[in-house]
Amino acid sequence: MSEQYRTPNTQKFGNIHHSVSAFREAALQKSSSLYPRDRSGILTIILADESDTLTADALISEHRPAESRQHIIEIKRGSPSALELPAGGYTVVVRAAGFKPHRAYVEVPARESIAVSACLQEPAEKSPSIEQVLRKFGVKVTDFEEKELKVPEDTSLTLDGRESSHAGNMKKLKITSADHAKAVFGYPDEYWPGEQPCFGPIDARPSDVRAPRPDMNIMLDTRFAMREYLYGNSKSVHHWKDELDHFFANDALIYAIYYWTTVTVDKGAVLNVGAAGLICGTLRVHRQGKVRVVGQGPTTFDVMRYEQFLYPYEILTPVDHVFHF
């Protein structure tokens, strides 16, 4: 076993300790055998004639543990778009403004062609209300003080669950299961069609990690499964659920979330968000202001409306929808 698997440089994620460099190296090694460039095929995407739009774009994503590549191509109804890709599995998301995305998983075969036909007819789903967003965290609007946050000009503020000055707008969640963690800072399975893993295949089984072993692979295997369950397609690692719940049950993850009706980051100001969640009705950032993710651990943003502005009230970039990341 190489020395990097024994490095003391570790992070804590729930009850999971792992070497950052070891996990990174293992992910790169697993990725190197996927999507060989000397074996390629053709993926053709067709916007079906019955679609209610004339143009769309397709986001085509690899399924690999590290350095996954994405491709975006434009599609016009009646004119198929083709792309040569390394052989392997891809998620295809066909998108057009005002319509629900069409999602499909496809295996591109070596030296052959395969086609995906997308029909965009269903209208886009309505964005959830702020009450619905808060509900997934297990809280409600009345749990917080109803006020606005302003980061004044040329100052900085860090939200990481430790400061006391904004206690009325902070709640600490106790996360004791993998499903709770996925709901709070993961991604829903509907993003990933079928049951294929988003981050590539996981060869290990939960039974492989129960018995103590002298190397770090115990934690690496579990960490790969945890990442897939939370941020990828949990259906592909459903057999790991008991093992993952075991970690959270033994050492619950405490996660701070903040809520304000409006957050304004003034000129020259910096809002730092650490291992915490920021939820707000409107996020207003001056063109010379910044919002940064700092520190280690999961960070989430749930924003109903984003505005970039100049003084006094000139709004440069309004975006009226919820975004979560």
Buried (B, 14 or more C-beta within 10 A) or exposed (E): EEEBBEEEEBEEBBBBEBBEEBBEBBBEEBBEEBBEEEEBBBBEBBBBEEBEBEEBBBBBBBBBBBEBEEBEBEBEBEEBBEBEBBBBBBBBBBBBEEBEBBBBBBEBBEEEEBEBBBBBEEEBEEBBEBEEBBEBBBBEEEBBEEEBBBBEBEEBBBBBBEEEEBEEBBBEBEBBBBBBBBBBBBBEBEBBBEEBBBBBBBEBEBEBBEEEEEEBBBBBBBBBBBBBBBBBBBBBBEEBBEBBBBBBBEBBBEBBBBBBBBBBBBBBBBBBBBBBBBBBBBBBBBEEBBBEEEEEBBBBBBBBBBBBBEEEEEEEEEEEEBEBE
